């Protein structure tokens, strides 16, 4: 699975605390595996532990939760194509405020 980062995501990520960044990096392997599964079989759904769902009012944009217990770390992404392969474009990362401009 290939990934692309928006400028907003890069900026948002730099603003996260080191602890929040560790949480994100620790959950990425689960997300990558889920993306691979979903890309090959969209009917398979997403693991409940990632809480992936479409963003209401933003067609084509999805959200996921990196941490349930706190701190509140969520990200938005969309599917795209890189070099002819299905890929994920990360849009935003942070708390609930990212949903103002997902």
Backbone as a printed PyTorch tensor [residue, N CA C, xyz], in Angstrom:
tensor([[[  0.8480,  -1.1770,   0.0000],
         [  0.0000,   0.0000,   0.0000],
         [  0.8900,   1.2360,   0.0000]],

        [[  0.6200,   2.1260,  -0.9210],
         [  1.3700,   3.3790,  -0.9910],
         [  0.5760,   4.4730,  -0.2860]],

        [[  1.3050,   5.4750,   0.1930],
         [  0.6940,   6.5830,   0.9070],
         [  1.2120,   7.9040,   0.3820]],

        [[  0.3840,   8.9160,   0.5190],
         [  0.7190,  10.2780,   0.1300],
         [  0.2570,  11.1740,   1.2710]],

        [[  1.0130,  12.2070,   1.5860],
         [  0.6670,  13.1200,   2.6620],
         [  0.3120,  14.4860,   2.0950]],

        [[ -0.8190,  15.0330,   2.5260],
         [ -1.1470,  16.4050,   2.1340],
         [ -0.2770,  17.3560,   2.9540]],

        [[ -0.1630,  18.5810,   2.5000],
         [  0.6050,  19.5780,   3.2510],
         [ -0.0480,  19.8140,   4.6140]],

        [[ -1.3830,  19.8120,   4.6390],
         [ -2.0900,  20.0050,   5.9080],
         [ -1.7660,  18.8790,   6.8860]],

        [[ -1.6950,  17.6350,   6.3930],
         [ -1.3620,  16.5070,   7.2580],
         [  0.0460,  16.6630,   7.8210]],

        [[  0.9790,  17.0320,   6.9690],
         [  2.3650,  17.2170,   7.4310],
         [  2.4320,  18.2880,   8.5230]],

        [[  1.7280,  19.3870,   8.3030],
         [  1.6990,  20.4790,   9.2890],
         [  1.0460,  19.9900,  10.5890]],

        [[ -0.1010,  19.3280,  10.4580],
         [ -0.8120,  18.8100,  11.6360],
         [  0.0600,  17.8320,  12.4210]],

        [[  0.7450,  16.9360,  11.7130],
         [  1.5590,  15.9180,  12.3840],
         [  2.6720,  16.5600,  13.2070]],

        [[  3.2910,  17.6000,  12.6620],
         [  4.3630,  18.2990,  13.3920],
         [  3.8250,  18.9320,  14.6820]],

        [[  2.5440,  19.2660,  14.7070],
         [  1.9410,  19.8940,  15.8920],
         [  1.5780,  18.8860,  16.9770]],

        [[  1.5190,  17.6060,  16.6340],
         [  1.2110,  16.5880,  17.6360],
         [  2.3430,  16.4810,  18.6410]],

        [[  1.9950,  16.1140,  19.8580],
         [  3.0380,  15.8810,  20.8590],
         [  3.8170,  14.6200,  20.4790]],

        [[  4.9720,  14.4270,  21.0870],
         [  5.7530,  13.2230,  20.8080],
         [  4.9670,  11.9740,  21.1920]],

        [[  4.2130,  12.0400,  22.2730],
         [  3.3880,  10.9090,  22.6820],
         [  2.3160,  10.5860,  21.6570]],

        [[  1.6800,  11.6200,  21.1200],
         [  0.6640,  11.4120,  20.0850],
         [  1.2910,  10.8310,  18.8250]],

        [[  2.4700,  11.3250,  18.4560],
         [  3.1520,  10.7910,  17.2810],
         [  3.4970,   9.3190,  17.4710]],

        [[  3.9080,   8.9310,  18.6840],
         [  4.1960,   7.5170,  18.9680],
         [  2.9430,   6.6560,  18.8240]],

        [[  1.8110,   7.1680,  19.2910],
         [  0.5480,   6.4390,  19.1530],
         [  0.2500,   6.1940,  17.6850]],

        [[  0.3820,   7.2330,  16.8710],
         [  0.1140,   7.1150,  15.4330],
         [  1.0410,   6.0780,  14.8070]],

        [[  2.3160,   6.1980,  15.0540],
         [  3.2860,   5.2670,  14.4620],
         [  3.0450,   3.8330,  14.9310]],

        [[  2.6000,   3.6810,  16.1560],
         [  2.3300,   2.3460,  16.6760],
         [  1.1100,   1.6820,  16.0590]],

        [[  0.1410,   2.4810,  15.6190],
         [ -1.0890,   1.9300,  15.0330],
         [ -1.0100,   1.7750,  13.5120]],

        [[ -0.0160,   2.3870,  12.8910],
         [  0.0790,   2.3320,  11.4280],
         [  0.1580,   0.9180,  10.8550]],

        [[  0.9150,  -0.0090,  11.4530],
         [  0.9360,  -1.3620,  10.8700],
         [ -0.4610,  -1.9970,  10.7820]],

        [[ -1.2960,  -1.7770,  11.8010],
         [ -2.6700,  -2.2970,  11.7640],
         [ -3.4580,  -1.6500,  10.6310]],

        [[ -3.2660,  -0.3460,  10.4640],
         [ -3.9920,   0.3640,   9.4120],
         [ -3.5320,  -0.0850,   8.0300]],

        [[ -2.2310,  -0.2550,   7.8460],
         [ -1.7030,  -0.7000,   6.5460],
         [ -2.2730,  -2.0700,   6.1930]],

        [[ -2.2760,  -2.9850,   7.1490],
         [ -2.8300,  -4.3210,   6.9020],
         [ -4.3120,  -4.2400,   6.5580]],

        [[ -5.0460,  -3.3850,   7.2590],
         [ -6.4780,  -3.2290,   6.9800],
         [ -6.7000,  -2.6140,   5.6030]],

        [[ -5.8570,  -1.6730,   5.2070],
         [ -5.9710,  -1.0640,   3.8710],
         [ -5.7380,  -2.0990,   2.7840]],

        [[ -4.7250,  -2.9310,   2.9670],
         [ -4.4430,  -3.9800,   1.9860],
         [ -5.6460,  -4.9080,   1.8420]],

        [[ -6.2300,  -5.2930,   2.9570],
         [ -7.4040,  -6.1700,   2.9310],
         [ -8.5770,  -5.4800,   2.2610]],

        [[ -8.8390,  -4.2320,   2.6490],
         [ -9.9650,  -3.4880,   2.0970],
         [ -9.7820,  -3.2410,   0.6010]],

        [[ -8.5640,  -2.9230,   0.1870],
         [ -8.2970,  -2.6510,  -1.2290],
         [ -8.5490,  -3.8920,  -2.0820]],

        [[ -8.2250,  -5.0610,  -1.5550],
         [ -8.4380,  -6.2840,  -2.3360],
         [ -9.8710,  -6.7890,  -2.2290]],

        [[-10.5820,  -6.4260,  -1.1380],
         [-11.9650,  -6.8610,  -0.9540],
         [-12.7310,  -5.8160,  -0.1460]],

        [[-13.2910,  -4.7880,  -0.8100],
         [-13.9940,  -3.7210,  -0.0900],
         [-15.1610,  -4.2170,   0.7550]],

        [[-15.6720,  -5.3700,   0.4620],
         [-16.7580,  -5.9210,   1.2540],
         [-16.3070,  -6.4840,   2.5890]],

        [[-15.0060,  -6.5810,   2.7800],
         [-14.4810,  -7.1690,   4.0110],
         [-14.6810,  -6.2660,   5.2160]],

        [[-14.8570,  -4.9790,   4.9810],
         [-15.0120,  -4.0400,   6.0870],
         [-13.6930,  -3.7130,   6.7590]],

        [[-13.7830,  -2.9430,   7.8080],
         [-12.6040,  -2.4820,   8.5440],
         [-12.6080,  -3.0860,   9.9430]],

        [[-11.4530,  -3.3380,  10.5250],
         [-11.4100,  -3.8250,  11.9070],
         [-12.0480,  -2.7910,  12.8480]],

        [[-12.8690,  -3.2560,  13.7620],
         [-13.5590,  -2.3460,  14.6890],
         [-12.5780,  -1.5010,  15.4940]],

        [[-11.4130,  -2.0490,  15.7930],
         [-10.4270,  -1.3390,  16.5960],
         [ -9.8500,  -0.0950,  15.9430]],

        [[-10.0390,   0.0570,  14.6350],
         [ -9.5320,   1.2430,  13.9360],
         [-10.6050,   2.3190,  13.7810]],

        [[-11.8580,   1.9300,  13.9720],
         [-12.9940,   2.8520,  13.8640],
         [-12.9040,   3.6960,  12.5860]],

        [[-12.8250,   3.0190,  11.4680],
         [-12.7900,   3.6930,  10.1650],
         [-14.2150,   3.8470,   9.6710]],

        [[-14.5570,   5.0540,   9.2330],
         [-15.8960,   5.3090,   8.7040],
         [-15.8560,   6.5440,   7.8130]],

        [[-16.8360,   6.6880,   6.9190],
         [-16.8760,   7.8830,   6.0690],
         [-17.1360,   9.1410,   6.9000]],

        [[-16.5620,  10.2480,   6.4680],
         [-16.8090,  11.5360,   7.1090],
         [-18.1220,  12.0820,   6.5610]],

        [[-19.0440,  12.3730,   7.4360],
         [-20.3530,  12.9020,   7.0360],
         [-20.1670,  14.2840,   6.4180]],

        [[-20.7540,  14.4880,   5.2480],
         [-20.6870,  15.7750,   4.5740],
         [-19.4250,  15.9960,   3.7580]],

        [[-18.5820,  14.9750,   3.6510],
         [-17.3500,  15.0950,   2.8670],
         [-17.2070,  13.8340,   2.0150]],

        [[-17.9100,  13.7790,   0.8930],
         [-17.8860,  12.5730,   0.0610],
         [-16.4610,  12.1450,  -0.3140]],

        [[-16.1870,  10.8460,  -0.1590],
         [-14.8780,  10.3070,  -0.5160],
         [-13.8270,  10.4220,   0.5670]],

        [[-14.1600,  11.1000,   1.6640],
         [-13.2060,  11.2820,   2.7550],
         [-13.5920,  10.3310,   3.8950]],

        [[-12.5940,   9.6560,   4.4430],
         [-12.7730,   8.7140,   5.5320],
         [-12.0540,   9.2260,   6.7710]],

        [[-12.4660,   8.7350,   7.9250],
         [-11.7660,   9.0580,   9.1620],
         [-11.3890,   7.7690,   9.8750]],

        [[-10.3740,   7.8560,  10.6970],
         [-10.0190,   6.7450,  11.5710],
         [ -9.5410,   7.3180,  12.8940]],

        [[ -9.6350,   6.4950,  13.9250],
         [ -9.2350,   6.9010,  15.2640],
         [ -7.9850,   6.1230,  15.6610]],

        [[ -6.9470,   6.8300,  16.0190],
         [ -5.7110,   6.1880,  16.4490],
         [ -5.7580,   5.8380,  17.9280]],

        [[ -6.5050,   6.6220,  18.7030],
         [ -6.5330,   6.3950,  20.1460],
         [ -7.9450,   6.6230,  20.6740]],

        [[ -8.4670,   5.6480,  21.4030],
         [ -9.7890,   5.7660,  22.0140],
         [ -9.6920,   6.3010,  23.4350]],

        [[ -8.6840,   5.8680,  24.1630],
         [ -8.5740,   6.1920,  25.5790],
         [ -8.0160,   7.5920,  25.8180]],

        [[ -7.4000,   8.1650,  24.8310],
         [ -6.8160,   9.4770,  24.9630],
         [ -5.3190,   9.3720,  24.7540]],

        [[ -4.7190,  10.3720,  24.2710],
         [ -5.3380,  11.5980,  23.7820],
         [ -6.1450,  11.3430,  22.5020]],

        [[ -7.0220,  12.2790,  22.1870],
         [ -7.8760,  12.1670,  21.0050],
         [ -7.0470,  12.4000,  19.7500]],

        [[ -6.7340,  11.3350,  19.0320],
         [ -5.9630,  11.4480,  17.7970],
         [ -6.7540,  10.7610,  16.6860]],

        [[ -7.1460,  11.5360,  15.7010],
         [ -7.9160,  11.0400,  14.5640],
         [ -7.2470,  11.5280,  13.2880]],

        [[ -7.5680,  10.8830,  12.2000],
         [ -7.0160,  11.3100,  10.9110],
         [ -8.0840,  11.1470,   9.8530]],

        [[ -7.9660,  11.9560,   8.8120],
         [ -8.8270,  11.8000,   7.6460],
         [ -7.9630,  11.4020,   6.4630]],

        [[ -8.5670,  10.6170,   5.5790],
         [ -7.8500,  10.1580,   4.3930],
         [ -8.8310,   9.9290,   3.2620]],

        [[ -8.2750,   9.7580,   2.0760],
         [ -9.0760,   9.4190,   0.9030],
         [ -8.2880,   8.4280,   0.0640]],

        [[ -9.0090,   7.6680,  -0.7170],
         [ -8.3620,   6.7370,  -1.6380],
         [ -7.9220,   7.5010,  -2.8710]],

        [[ -6.7650,   7.1410,  -3.3910],
         [ -6.2350,   7.7510,  -4.6050],
         [ -5.4590,   6.6770,  -5.3580]],

        [[ -4.7860,   7.0680,  -6.4120],
         [ -3.9590,   6.1420,  -7.1810],
         [ -2.5580,   6.7280,  -7.3030]],

        [[ -1.5530,   5.9000,  -7.0370],
         [ -0.1510,   6.2960,  -7.2060],
         [  0.5120,   5.2210,  -8.0580]],

        [[  1.0890,   5.6260,  -9.1790],
         [  1.7570,   4.6860, -10.0910],
         [  0.8410,   3.5190, -10.4680]],

        [[ -0.4290,   3.8270, -10.6910],
         [ -1.3890,   2.8130, -11.1180],
         [ -1.8850,   1.8950, -10.0220]],

        [[ -1.4720,   2.1310,  -8.7600],
         [ -1.8960,   1.3010,  -7.6310],
         [ -2.8060,   2.1010,  -6.7120]],

        [[ -3.7680,   1.3960,  -6.1160],
         [ -4.6300,   2.0380,  -5.1340],
         [ -3.7740,   2.4750,  -3.9570]],

        [[ -4.0320,   3.6760,  -3.4480],
         [ -3.2110,   4.2460,  -2.3830],
         [ -4.0780,   5.0970,  -1.4570]],

        [[ -3.5000,   5.4860,  -0.3480],
         [ -4.1710,   6.3370,   0.6280],
         [ -3.4940,   7.6930,   0.6380]],

        [[ -4.3030,   8.7320,   0.5710],
         [ -3.8060,  10.1060,   0.7120],
         [ -4.2810,  10.6140,   2.0620]],

        [[ -3.3370,  10.7990,   2.9960],
         [ -3.6700,  11.3430,   4.3030],
         [ -3.9660,  12.8270,   4.1470]],

        [[ -5.0720,  13.2790,   4.7140],
         [ -5.5090,  14.6670,   4.5660],
         [ -5.2240,  15.5170,   5.8060]],

        [[ -5.6960,  15.0530,   6.9730],
         [ -5.5370,  15.8020,   8.2290],
         [ -5.2920,  14.8290,   9.3710]],

        [[ -4.7290,  15.3300,  10.4790],
         [ -4.5610,  14.5130,  11.6810],
         [ -4.6060,  15.4360,  12.8830]],

        [[ -5.2250,  14.9590,  13.9550],
         [ -5.3410,  15.7470,  15.1870],
         [ -6.5990,  15.3680,  15.9390]],

        [[ -7.1630,  16.3310,  16.6640],
         [ -8.3980,  16.1160,  17.4070],
         [ -9.6150,  16.4060,  16.5380]],

        [[-10.7480,  16.6060,  17.1990],
         [-12.0070,  16.8470,  16.4850],
         [-11.9580,  18.0700,  15.5590]],

        [[-11.0880,  19.0070,  15.8100],
         [-11.0080,  20.2270,  14.9990],
         [-10.6950,  19.9390,  13.5370]],

        [[-10.0910,  18.7900,  13.2460],
         [ -9.7560,  18.4730,  11.8430],
         [-11.0080,  18.3100,  10.9990]],

        [[-12.1630,  18.0570,  11.6490],
         [-13.3840,  17.8450,  10.8810],
         [-13.9790,  19.1450,  10.3550]],

        [[-13.4670,  20.2950,  10.8200],
         [-13.8970,  21.5710,  10.2610],
         [-13.4840,  21.6830,   8.8030]],

        [[-12.3160,  21.1330,   8.4660],
         [-11.8060,  21.0850,   7.1000],
         [-11.1360,  19.7250,   6.9040]],

        [[-11.9450,  18.6710,   6.7250],
         [-11.3680,  17.3270,   6.7010],
         [-10.4810,  17.0730,   5.4990]]])
